[in-house]
Amino acid sequence: IELKCAEHLSNEHTAQCLNYLRASDRTLCLLVNFQKPKVEWKRIVHGFPIRASGAQDASKRAGRALTTGRAHPMVHRAESE
């Protein structure tokens, strides 16, 4: 569990959790932000294969997702209201 008190959860926070998972040989991280009245969270999973859809290679899709600011394919966000 990684706790934050930030304006919003960023790609840098997600990358930090992925680095922790790689270093500790773990597969699951909960990234939680307590800055706002409604708690923001992400469930980050590492170490499971991503299936490619269509002609795109999953590894390329995952790498591009992190560099373009979109959520990583294995990151699940809480629903926003």
Buried (B, 14 or more C-beta within 10 A) or exposed (E): EBEBEEEEBEBEBBEBBBEBBEEEEEEEBEBBBEEEEEEBBBEBBBEEEBEEEEEEEEEEBEEEBBEEEEBBBBBEEBEEE
